[in-house]
Amino acid sequence: MTAAQMALGVKLRDDARFDNFHGNRNQDAAERLASVCAEPGGLPVVVVCGDADTGKSHLLQAVCHKGDQLGRSVVCISIEELLPFGPEALSGLDTHDIVCLDDLDRIAGQPQWEEAVFHLYNRILDRGGLLVVSLSDVPAAFPFGLADLGSRLAHGLVIQLRVYRDEDRTRILMARAEQRGMVMTDEVAGFIMRRAPRRLGDLLAMLDTLDENSLQAQRRLTIPFVKTVMGW
């Protein structure tokens, strides 16, 4: 593993697993992806595509957690974080059984990066490994300059995530609060959803703030407490 790979993206987030991926709209997609992890030697590449707020990064991390539980060598790295190190940062990744590359959008139209990903795909294929990548849209819609790369991705398993509705976000918020040992009533959840940002990532970051403050103040989550912490 290169120094860049050791510094970036290697540590898995403990809160990004299949069993805490909530939201009914994408549950079938998550279950399908989990089943692929449990079948080594199946498809060489899986493309998880969807908007920025659909949980792609969570699922790629979950793939690695699942693979690790099954005794397989795994790595999950964000392409965006690797960009400053150049395409050579991808060398050696094929020694892992499962390689997850998040934010693959970032290399579209960059010939050296596209070629490096293409060769990585071929090496993983030769070893019988699994490559999982995330894109914001289906591979056929992407402006890859290297036609062979787009073709390989398009012929893999494409799992498309759907945009969450407000009820999905509410369910995810309350489930995450419960996992943290926080009691969040329907009234408090509704109050937060009426005022919080719509982006799921921002919503969960706000939950971190509330959790930290409730622990420090030894306070339950009430509407007045949320107002005070969030300055609403």
Secondary structure, DSSP 8 states (H G I E B T S, - for coil): --HHHHHSS-S--TT-SGGG---GGGHHHHHHHHHHHTSTTS-SEEEEE--TTS-HHHHHHHHHHHHHHTT--EEEEEHHHHGGG-GGGGTTGGGSSEEEEE-GGGGTT-HHHHHHHHHHHHHHHHHT-EEEEEESS-GGGS--SSHHHHHHHHTSEEEE-----HHHHHHHHHHHHHHTT----HHHHHHHHHHS-SSHHHHHHHHHHHHHHHHHHT----HHHHHHHHT-
